[in-house]
Amino acid sequence: MIKLLFFGRLGDVACDAPKLIEANTPAEIRDLLAADFPELGRQLREPQVLVSVNQMIVSWNQPLAAGSEVAFLPPVTGG
């Protein structure tokens, strides 16, 4: 199982999404979530959204191992 974390505004949209999922890549997770949570899927497809696996930013096609932690990070602004 893969543990999912959603940060920032993605956390608000993902409040009903599962916290654990079976998938081979972050892109597959995004597609699986989009099927049941279309708004979350739309926001995860925004080009500014980053994905991390075990606290390292990776590509959406990064292979996942059982027990991995996948976090979705929205764009952040600051001043």
N, C-alpha and C positions, 0 to 999 in steps of 0.2 A: 504494500500500500504506500501511496505517496501522500505526505502531509501538505496541505495547502494553506497558504497565508496570503491575505489580501491587505494591502496598506492604503492609507489615505481614503480618497473617495471610493476606491474600488471595494474597500471594506464595507461601506454603506450599501453598495449595490449587491454585494455578495452575501448579505446577511443570512439568506436562506440556502446558500450553496453548501455542498458537502465540505467537510474538513479533511476527508480522506478520499482518495480515488485511485483506481488502477489505470495506468497509462504508460506509454513508452517514451513520450517526449512532451515538453510543455505545449507545443502546438496541438498535440492530441488532446491534452487537458482542456485547452481553450475551445476546441471544437466540441468536445463532450459537454462542457458547461454551456456553450452557446445553444445547444439543442434544448435544454430545459430552462435556461435563463438568458433569453435573447438580448436583453439590455447589457448584461454582464459580458456576453460574447462580443457585442458591438464595442464596448469600452476596452476590452482586452485587445481588440484588433487595431486600436489607435497606434500610430507609429511611434509615439513617444513613450508608450508603456514598455518597461523593462521587465525581464524575468530573471530570477536568480535561483540557482540550485545549490543548496547547502551553503548559502551566504556568498556565492560568487555569481556575478552577472554572466549570463551565458546566452547563446543563441536559442531561438525557439525550437530548433531541431536537436538540441542536446539530448543524448540518450539518458534515460533515468534508470536508477537502480532501486530495488525495493528498499523502503525506509528513507528515501530522499525527502528533503523538505524543499518545496517549490514556493517561492514568493513572487507575487505580482506587484510591481511598483509603478504608480502613476507618476507623471511629471511633477516636479516640485519647483515652486518659485520662492524666491527669497529676496531680501533687500538689505 
